[in-house]
Amino acid sequence: MVTLNEINITPLLDLAFVLLIIFVITTPLLEQSINLQLPRGGQPEKAIEKRNIRTVEVGQAGVYVLDKQRMKSLDDLTARLAAEFRANPNLIVYIRADAEGRYKFVADVIDRCQKNGITRYSLRTDPSPK
């Protein structure tokens, strides 16, 4: 009587290679969503003119500054931004906020901008060192 002390792993390896081939073939298909041909049109992005930019700074304690001029309240800031937006519909608001400040102050500025039709704003950050 002869006993086998070895396990034949050839069928197991065949199965592993078949699964590997299936995954190699299907993975690129999963990454690509839909093959689209986008329509032509629109305009290339223009460089932003400095006269179209207003910078709002939000301090840690809720102090608002518009273009280096301190505002008495959020209502004053809103009134100034709304007036400038009516005069210049290309207005872009840069919002600079203290990293340690409360998010509520920034959310209030964004909310007031949106309520007055100002939809072009940018939350500014300090670029990280490379």
Residue pairs with C-beta under 8 A, 6 or more apart in sequence:
48 92
49 90
51 88
52 88
52 90
52 91
52 92
53 91
53 92
53 93
53 94
54 66
54 67
54 81
54 84
54 91
54 92
54 93
54 94
55 66
55 67
55 68
55 93
55 94
55 96
55 124
56 64
56 65
56 66
56 77
56 81
56 93
56 94
56 95
56 96
56 109
57 64
57 65
57 66
57 96
57 97
58 64
58 95
58 96
58 97
58 98
58 101
58 105
58 106
58 109
59 65
59 98
59 101
60 98
60 100
60 101
60 102
61 101
62 101
62 102
62 105
63 70
64 70
64 71
64 73
64 74
64 76
64 77
64 105
64 109
65 71
66 77
66 80
66 81
71 77
71 80
74 108
74 109
74 112
77 109
77 112
78 112
78 116
81 91
81 93
81 112
81 113
81 116
81 118
82 116
82 118
84 91
85 91
85 116
85 117
85 118
90 120
91 118
91 120
92 120
92 121
92 122
93 109
93 113
93 118
93 120
93 121
93 122
94 121
94 122
94 124
95 106
95 109
95 110
95 121
95 122
95 123
95 124
96 124
97 105
97 106
97 123
106 123
110 121
113 119
113 121
